[in-house]
């Protein structure tokens, strides 16, 4: 009877401790599943201080760390993609501005060329008219009677 009683006294605290670790595991796991990560981590940290060698708690901690690492990597990829999109957009805007500036410059050059051609034509016409007037004065056959 003494042996049974001694075994009972020795096994009961282990059983109670394992139940507390099991309860802490379930609580932390449920919080994590419900995406209450901060609360899950706090619960898990408290349980790990009490039961540092519990395999389920250690496995849950590793799972949470692994998922956090994956989440951080995914966020980094998204940030890099967003940065690249912003850079591409900025580059495109700069290219568009340069293209517009180049087009405006070309349009101005074309307009200047047209203006110069009109001016040259007008000067030529005036020169021709002056020549005709001079010829009329110098040549009596051109005179109107």
Secondary structure, DSSP 8 states (H G I E B T S, - for coil): -HHHHHHHHHHHHHHHHHHHHHHHHHHHHHHHHTT-HHHHHHHHHHHHHH-TT-HHHHHHHHHHHHHHHHHHHHHHHHHHHHHHHHHHHHHHHHHHHHHHHHHHHHHHHHHHHHHHHHHHHHHHHHHHHHHHHHHHHH-GGG---
